[in-house]
């Protein structure tokens, strides 16, 4: 099982190293390029999580603090 994981990761590394995007990336040592790719992916993931958190917060704010509309379940003036 371990040998499969190692083979898989080395194949992924080869693909990443063999497919440079820019001439600057092509001139970097493989370890530095992998570091930069990981950092870029982490940044994208942080931005993604922040956007989701912001959307959840906005939905919560709209749902919980919306004033009741006339005739809604919250309007109990006609139950006297």
Backbone atoms as SQL, in Angstrom:
CREATE TABLE atoms (id INTEGER PRIMARY KEY, chain TEXT, resi INTEGER, resn TEXT, atom TEXT, x REAL, y REAL, z REAL);
INSERT INTO atoms VALUES
  (1, 'A', 1, 'UNK', 'N', 0.824, -1.196, 0.000),
  (2, 'A', 1, 'UNK', 'CA', 0.000, 0.000, 0.000),
  (3, 'A', 1, 'UNK', 'C', 0.865, 1.256, 0.000),
  (4, 'A', 2, 'UNK', 'N', 1.932, 1.224, 0.782),
  (5, 'A', 2, 'UNK', 'CA', 2.828, 2.369, 0.846),
  (6, 'A', 2, 'UNK', 'C', 3.514, 2.595, -0.495),
  (7, 'A', 3, 'UNK', 'N', 3.914, 1.526, -1.168),
  (8, 'A', 3, 'UNK', 'CA', 4.594, 1.681, -2.449),
  (9, 'A', 3, 'UNK', 'C', 3.665, 2.311, -3.491),
  (10, 'A', 4, 'UNK', 'N', 2.376, 2.001, -3.429),
  (11, 'A', 4, 'UNK', 'CA', 1.430, 2.614, -4.361),
  (12, 'A', 4, 'UNK', 'C', 1.324, 4.116, -4.107),
  (13, 'A', 5, 'UNK', 'N', 1.272, 4.499, -2.842),
  (14, 'A', 5, 'UNK', 'CA', 1.178, 5.919, -2.507),
  (15, 'A', 5, 'UNK', 'C', 2.432, 6.652, -2.949),
  (16, 'A', 6, 'UNK', 'N', 3.589, 6.029, -2.745),
  (17, 'A', 6, 'UNK', 'CA', 4.839, 6.665, -3.150),
  (18, 'A', 6, 'UNK', 'C', 4.898, 6.779, -4.671),
  (19, 'A', 7, 'UNK', 'N', 4.492, 5.759, -5.361),
  (20, 'A', 7, 'UNK', 'CA', 4.504, 5.801, -6.820),
  (21, 'A', 7, 'UNK', 'C', 3.539, 6.868, -7.325),
  (22, 'A', 8, 'UNK', 'N', 2.396, 6.954, -6.685),
  (23, 'A', 8, 'UNK', 'CA', 1.406, 7.942, -7.086),
  (24, 'A', 8, 'UNK', 'C', 1.938, 9.352, -6.873),
  (25, 'A', 9, 'UNK', 'N', 2.531, 9.606, -5.710),
  (26, 'A', 9, 'UNK', 'CA', 3.019, 10.956, -5.441),
  (27, 'A', 9, 'UNK', 'C', 4.195, 11.300, -6.340),
  (28, 'A', 10, 'UNK', 'N', 5.071, 10.347, -6.640),
  (29, 'A', 10, 'UNK', 'CA', 6.191, 10.661, -7.523),
  (30, 'A', 10, 'UNK', 'C', 5.691, 10.933, -8.939),
  (31, 'A', 11, 'UNK', 'N', 4.639, 10.261, -9.355),
  (32, 'A', 11, 'UNK', 'CA', 4.064, 10.540, -10.671),
  (33, 'A', 11, 'UNK', 'C', 3.476, 11.947, -10.699),
  (34, 'A', 12, 'UNK', 'N', 2.828, 12.338, -9.622),
  (35, 'A', 12, 'UNK', 'CA', 2.272, 13.688, -9.548),
  (36, 'A', 12, 'UNK', 'C', 3.385, 14.723, -9.571),
  (37, 'A', 13, 'UNK', 'N', 4.463, 14.446, -8.851),
  (38, 'A', 13, 'UNK', 'CA', 5.586, 15.374, -8.834),
  (39, 'A', 13, 'UNK', 'C', 6.172, 15.519, -10.228),
  (40, 'A', 14, 'UNK', 'N', 6.304, 14.440, -10.924),
  (41, 'A', 14, 'UNK', 'CA', 6.850, 14.483, -12.275),
  (42, 'A', 14, 'UNK', 'C', 5.973, 15.328, -13.188),
  (43, 'A', 15, 'UNK', 'N', 4.673, 15.172, -13.067),
  (44, 'A', 15, 'UNK', 'CA', 3.760, 15.951, -13.897),
  (45, 'A', 15, 'UNK', 'C', 3.900, 17.429, -13.588),
  (46, 'A', 16, 'UNK', 'N', 3.968, 17.774, -12.314),
  (47, 'A', 16, 'UNK', 'CA', 4.088, 19.175, -11.919),
  (48, 'A', 16, 'UNK', 'C', 5.398, 19.756, -12.415),
  (49, 'A', 17, 'UNK', 'N', 6.479, 19.030, -12.256),
  (50, 'A', 17, 'UNK', 'CA', 7.796, 19.529, -12.650),
  (51, 'A', 17, 'UNK', 'C', 7.916, 19.606, -14.169),
  (52, 'A', 18, 'UNK', 'N', 7.350, 18.651, -14.876),
  (53, 'A', 18, 'UNK', 'CA', 7.493, 18.601, -16.329),
  (54, 'A', 18, 'UNK', 'C', 6.546, 19.535, -17.080),
  (55, 'A', 19, 'UNK', 'N', 5.655, 20.206, -16.375),
  (56, 'A', 19, 'UNK', 'CA', 4.723, 21.101, -17.052),
  (57, 'A', 19, 'UNK', 'C', 4.844, 22.511, -16.491),
  (58, 'A', 20, 'UNK', 'N', 5.950, 23.200, -16.779),
  (59, 'A', 20, 'UNK', 'CA', 6.099, 24.566, -16.277),
  (60, 'A', 20, 'UNK', 'C', 5.099, 25.504, -16.956),
  (61, 'A', 21, 'UNK', 'N', 4.659, 26.490, -16.192),
  (62, 'A', 21, 'UNK', 'CA', 3.672, 27.429, -16.717),
  (63, 'A', 21, 'UNK', 'C', 4.364, 28.637, -17.332),
  (64, 'A', 22, 'UNK', 'N', 5.419, 29.110, -16.683),
  (65, 'A', 22, 'UNK', 'CA', 6.151, 30.273, -17.185),
  (66, 'A', 22, 'UNK', 'C', 7.636, 29.956, -17.233),
  (67, 'A', 23, 'UNK', 'N', 8.393, 30.807, -17.895),
  (68, 'A', 23, 'UNK', 'CA', 9.842, 30.597, -17.960),
  (69, 'A', 23, 'UNK', 'C', 10.463, 30.774, -16.578),
  (70, 'A', 24, 'UNK', 'N', 9.874, 31.646, -15.752),
  (71, 'A', 24, 'UNK', 'CA', 10.376, 31.826, -14.384),
  (72, 'A', 24, 'UNK', 'C', 10.221, 30.531, -13.592),
  (73, 'A', 25, 'UNK', 'N', 9.071, 29.899, -13.720),
  (74, 'A', 25, 'UNK', 'CA', 8.835, 28.647, -13.011),
  (75, 'A', 25, 'UNK', 'C', 9.729, 27.542, -13.547),
  (76, 'A', 26, 'UNK', 'N', 10.026, 27.555, -14.826),
  (77, 'A', 26, 'UNK', 'CA', 10.873, 26.518, -15.417),
  (78, 'A', 26, 'UNK', 'C', 12.291, 26.600, -14.885),
  (79, 'A', 27, 'UNK', 'N', 12.732, 27.800, -14.502),
  (80, 'A', 27, 'UNK', 'CA', 14.102, 27.961, -14.025),
  (81, 'A', 27, 'UNK', 'C', 14.241, 27.688, -12.530),
  (82, 'A', 28, 'UNK', 'N', 13.133, 27.535, -11.811),
  (83, 'A', 28, 'UNK', 'CA', 13.200, 27.276, -10.375),
  (84, 'A', 28, 'UNK', 'C', 13.559, 25.822, -10.100),
  (85, 'A', 29, 'UNK', 'N', 14.233, 25.583, -8.976),
  (86, 'A', 29, 'UNK', 'CA', 14.453, 24.191, -8.566),
  (87, 'A', 29, 'UNK', 'C', 13.102, 23.532, -8.269),
  (88, 'A', 30, 'UNK', 'N', 12.990, 22.227, -8.483),
  (89, 'A', 30, 'UNK', 'CA', 11.701, 21.546, -8.285),
  (90, 'A', 30, 'UNK', 'C', 11.094, 21.760, -6.896),
  (91, 'A', 31, 'UNK', 'N', 11.899, 21.718, -5.852),
  (92, 'A', 31, 'UNK', 'CA', 11.361, 21.891, -4.500),
  (93, 'A', 31, 'UNK', 'C', 10.754, 23.279, -4.328),
  (94, 'A', 32, 'UNK', 'N', 11.405, 24.294, -4.869),
  (95, 'A', 32, 'UNK', 'CA', 10.892, 25.662, -4.757),
  (96, 'A', 32, 'UNK', 'C', 9.592, 25.809, -5.543),
  (97, 'A', 33, 'UNK', 'N', 9.538, 25.204, -6.709),
  (98, 'A', 33, 'UNK', 'CA', 8.311, 25.273, -7.507),
  (99, 'A', 33, 'UNK', 'C', 7.159, 24.585, -6.788),
  (100, 'A', 34, 'UNK', 'N', 7.409, 23.429, -6.198),
  (101, 'A', 34, 'UNK', 'CA', 6.363, 22.732, -5.445),
  (102, 'A', 34, 'UNK', 'C', 5.910, 23.567, -4.261),
  (103, 'A', 35, 'UNK', 'N', 6.844, 24.227, -3.591),
  (104, 'A', 35, 'UNK', 'CA', 6.508, 25.100, -2.467),
  (105, 'A', 35, 'UNK', 'C', 5.582, 26.224, -2.944),
  (106, 'A', 36, 'UNK', 'N', 5.920, 26.842, -4.062),
  (107, 'A', 36, 'UNK', 'CA', 5.101, 27.944, -4.582),
  (108, 'A', 36, 'UNK', 'C', 3.714, 27.457, -4.992),
  (109, 'A', 37, 'UNK', 'N', 3.639, 26.269, -5.575),
  (110, 'A', 37, 'UNK', 'CA', 2.340, 25.711, -5.964),
  (111, 'A', 37, 'UNK', 'C', 1.491, 25.455, -4.727),
  (112, 'A', 38, 'UNK', 'N', 2.102, 24.873, -3.698),
  (113, 'A', 38, 'UNK', 'CA', 1.352, 24.610, -2.457),
  (114, 'A', 38, 'UNK', 'C', 0.860, 25.904, -1.831),
  (115, 'A', 39, 'UNK', 'N', 1.717, 26.916, -1.795),
  (116, 'A', 39, 'UNK', 'CA', 1.318, 28.202, -1.207),
  (117, 'A', 39, 'UNK', 'C', 0.159, 28.824, -1.987),
  (118, 'A', 40, 'UNK', 'N', 0.204, 28.742, -3.301),
  (119, 'A', 40, 'UNK', 'CA', -0.868, 29.285, -4.133),
  (120, 'A', 40, 'UNK', 'C', -2.169, 28.528, -3.884),
  (121, 'A', 41, 'UNK', 'N', -2.086, 27.203, -3.768),
  (122, 'A', 41, 'UNK', 'CA', -3.280, 26.400, -3.483),
  (123, 'A', 41, 'UNK', 'C', -3.839, 26.717, -2.101),
  (124, 'A', 42, 'UNK', 'N', -2.949, 26.910, -1.116),
  (125, 'A', 42, 'UNK', 'CA', -3.400, 27.252, 0.237),
  (126, 'A', 42, 'UNK', 'C', -4.095, 28.608, 0.240),
  (127, 'A', 43, 'UNK', 'N', -3.547, 29.559, -0.499),
  (128, 'A', 43, 'UNK', 'CA', -4.158, 30.887, -0.566),
  (129, 'A', 43, 'UNK', 'C', -5.545, 30.800, -1.205),
  (130, 'A', 44, 'UNK', 'N', -5.648, 30.039, -2.279),
  (131, 'A', 44, 'UNK', 'CA', -6.948, 29.872, -2.934),
  (132, 'A', 44, 'UNK', 'C', -7.943, 29.208, -1.990),
  (133, 'A', 45, 'UNK', 'N', -7.479, 28.230, -1.226),
  (134, 'A', 45, 'UNK', 'CA', -8.361, 27.540, -0.283),
  (135, 'A', 45, 'UNK', 'C', -8.813, 28.491, 0.826),
  (136, 'A', 46, 'UNK', 'N', -7.896, 29.325, 1.331),
  (137, 'A', 46, 'UNK', 'CA', -8.275, 30.303, 2.366),
  (138, 'A', 46, 'UNK', 'C', -9.313, 31.282, 1.828),
  (139, 'A', 47, 'UNK', 'N', -9.099, 31.766, 0.608),
  (140, 'A', 47, 'UNK', 'CA', -10.061, 32.692, 0.013),
  (141, 'A', 47, 'UNK', 'C', -11.417, 32.018, -0.185),
  (142, 'A', 48, 'UNK', 'N', -11.399, 30.771, -0.595),
  (143, 'A', 48, 'UNK', 'CA', -12.635, 30.008, -0.788),
  (144, 'A', 48, 'UNK', 'C', -13.390, 29.869, 0.531),
  (145, 'A', 49, 'UNK', 'N', -12.664, 29.485, 1.588),
  (146, 'A', 49, 'UNK', 'CA', -13.304, 29.323, 2.897),
  (147, 'A', 49, 'UNK', 'C', -13.817, 30.659, 3.429),
  (148, 'A', 50, 'UNK', 'N', -13.058, 31.730, 3.200),
  (149, 'A', 50, 'UNK', 'CA', -13.495, 33.049, 3.653),
  (150, 'A', 50, 'UNK', 'C', -14.764, 33.480, 2.919),
  (151, 'A', 51, 'UNK', 'N', -14.837, 33.203, 1.629),
  (152, 'A', 51, 'UNK', 'CA', -16.027, 33.566, 0.856),
  (153, 'A', 51, 'UNK', 'C', -17.245, 32.784, 1.338),
  (154, 'A', 52, 'UNK', 'N', -17.067, 31.508, 1.624),
  (155, 'A', 52, 'UNK', 'CA', -18.176, 30.692, 2.132),
  (156, 'A', 52, 'UNK', 'C', -18.629, 31.205, 3.492),
  (157, 'A', 53, 'UNK', 'N', -17.681, 31.527, 4.364),
  (158, 'A', 53, 'UNK', 'CA', -18.028, 32.046, 5.688),
  (159, 'A', 53, 'UNK', 'C', -18.791, 33.360, 5.572),
  (160, 'A', 54, 'UNK', 'N', -18.361, 34.216, 4.654),
  (161, 'A', 54, 'UNK', 'CA', -19.041, 35.493, 4.466),
  (162, 'A', 54, 'UNK', 'C', -20.470, 35.278, 3.954),
  (163, 'A', 55, 'UNK', 'N', -20.648, 34.361, 3.024),
  (164, 'A', 55, 'UNK', 'CA', -21.998, 34.065, 2.524),
  (165, 'A', 55, 'UNK', 'C', -22.891, 33.503, 3.621),
  (166, 'A', 56, 'UNK', 'N', -22.351, 32.602, 4.432),
  (167, 'A', 56, 'UNK', 'CA', -23.133, 32.037, 5.535),
  (168, 'A', 56, 'UNK', 'C', -23.543, 33.127, 6.517),
  (169, 'A', 57, 'UNK', 'N', -22.607, 34.023, 6.807),
  (170, 'A', 57, 'UNK', 'CA', -22.894, 35.111, 7.738),
  (171, 'A', 57, 'UNK', 'C', -23.997, 36.015, 7.179),
  (172, 'A', 58, 'UNK', 'N', -23.916, 36.324, 5.896),
  (173, 'A', 58, 'UNK', 'CA', -24.926, 37.176, 5.275),
  (174, 'A', 58, 'UNK', 'C', -26.293, 36.492, 5.252),
  (175, 'A', 59, 'UNK', 'N', -26.325, 35.206, 4.933),
  (176, 'A', 59, 'UNK', 'CA', -27.594, 34.472, 4.951),
  (177, 'A', 59, 'UNK', 'C', -28.181, 34.425, 6.359),
  (178, 'A', 60, 'UNK', 'N', -27.334, 34.202, 7.342),
  (179, 'A', 60, 'UNK', 'CA', -27.795, 34.166, 8.729),
  (180, 'A', 60, 'UNK', 'C', -28.360, 35.528, 9.131),
  (181, 'A', 61, 'UNK', 'N', -27.652, 36.587, 8.758),
  (182, 'A', 61, 'UNK', 'CA', -28.102, 37.935, 9.099),
  (183, 'A', 61, 'UNK', 'C', -29.456, 38.220, 8.455),
  (184, 'A', 62, 'UNK', 'N', -29.603, 37.870, 7.203),
  (185, 'A', 62, 'UNK', 'CA', -30.873, 38.130, 6.514),
  (186, 'A', 62, 'UNK', 'C', -32.003, 37.283, 7.078),
  (187, 'A', 63, 'UNK', 'N', -31.712, 36.045, 7.419),
  (188, 'A', 63, 'UNK', 'CA', -32.753, 35.133, 7.903),
  (189, 'A', 63, 'UNK', 'C', -33.193, 35.501, 9.318),
  (190, 'A', 64, 'UNK', 'N', -32.243, 35.789, 10.204),
  (191, 'A', 64, 'UNK', 'CA', -32.561, 35.996, 11.621),
  (192, 'A', 64, 'UNK', 'C', -33.053, 37.400, 11.939),
  (193, 'A', 65, 'UNK', 'N', -32.645, 38.398, 11.213),
  (194, 'A', 65, 'UNK', 'CA', -32.961, 39.769, 11.583),
  (195, 'A', 65, 'UNK', 'C', -33.915, 40.443, 10.609),
  (196, 'A', 66, 'UNK', 'N', -34.566, 39.662, 9.781),
  (197, 'A', 66, 'UNK', 'CA', -35.523, 40.225, 8.839),
  (198, 'A', 66, 'UNK', 'C', -36.807, 40.559, 9.592),
  (199, 'A', 67, 'UNK', 'N', -37.294, 41.786, 9.473),
  (200, 'A', 67, 'UNK', 'CA', -38.539, 42.128, 10.167),
  (201, 'A', 67, 'UNK', 'C', -39.695, 41.319, 9.581),
  (202, 'A', 68, 'UNK', 'N', -40.628, 40.899, 10.419),
  (203, 'A', 68, 'UNK', 'CA', -41.747, 40.090, 9.923),
  (204, 'A', 68, 'UNK', 'C', -42.616, 40.900, 8.965),
  (205, 'A', 69, 'UNK', 'N', -43.061, 40.248, 7.932),
  (206, 'A', 69, 'UNK', 'CA', -43.927, 40.926, 6.970),
  (207, 'A', 69, 'UNK', 'C', -45.376, 40.818, 7.443),
  (208, 'A', 70, 'UNK', 'N', -46.235, 41.735, 7.033),
  (209, 'A', 70, 'UNK', 'CA', -47.650, 41.663, 7.434),
  (210, 'A', 70, 'UNK', 'C', -48.268, 40.346, 6.964),
  (211, 'A', 71, 'UNK', 'N', -49.010, 39.704, 7.859),
  (212, 'A', 71, 'UNK', 'CA', -49.650, 38.442, 7.517),
  (213, 'A', 71, 'UNK', 'C', -48.755, 37.230, 7.668),
  (214, 'A', 72, 'UNK', 'N', -47.542, 37.425, 8.152),
  (215, 'A', 72, 'UNK', 'CA', -46.647, 36.276, 8.320),
  (216, 'A', 72, 'UNK', 'C', -46.968, 35.556, 9.624),
  (217, 'A', 73, 'UNK', 'N', -46.316, 34.463, 9.869),
  (218, 'A', 73, 'UNK', 'CA', -46.540, 33.699, 11.098),
  (219, 'A', 73, 'UNK', 'C', -46.157, 34.491, 12.344),
  (220, 'A', 74, 'UNK', 'N', -45.286, 35.473, 12.183),
  (221, 'A', 74, 'UNK', 'CA', -44.835, 36.264, 13.327),
  (222, 'A', 74, 'UNK', 'C', -45.874, 37.298, 13.752),
  (223, 'A', 75, 'UNK', 'N', -46.806, 37.600, 12.907),
  (224, 'A', 75, 'UNK', 'CA', -47.817, 38.614, 13.199),
  (225, 'A', 75, 'UNK', 'C', -48.950, 37.960, 13.982),
  (226, 'A', 76, 'UNK', 'N', -49.037, 38.242, 15.280),
  (227, 'A', 76, 'UNK', 'CA', -50.033, 37.595, 16.136),
  (228, 'A', 76, 'UNK', 'C', -51.134, 38.564, 16.570),
  (229, 'A', 77, 'UNK', 'N', -51.254, 39.701, 15.919),
  (230, 'A', 77, 'UNK', 'CA', -52.249, 40.695, 16.328),
  (231, 'A', 77, 'UNK', 'C', -53.677, 40.218, 16.074),
  (232, 'A', 78, 'UNK', 'N', -53.869, 39.271, 15.152),
  (233, 'A', 78, 'UNK', 'CA', -55.223, 38.811, 14.848),
  (234, 'A', 78, 'UNK', 'C', -55.642, 37.606, 15.687),
  (235, 'A', 79, 'UNK', 'N', -54.838, 37.199, 16.653),
  (236, 'A', 79, 'UNK', 'CA', -55.151, 36.029, 17.469),
  (237, 'A', 79, 'UNK', 'C', -55.808, 36.405, 18.794),
  (238, 'A', 80, 'UNK', 'N', -56.287, 37.595, 18.951),
  (239, 'A', 80, 'UNK', 'CA', -56.902, 38.044, 20.215),
  (240, 'A', 80, 'UNK', 'C', -58.227, 37.437, 20.458);
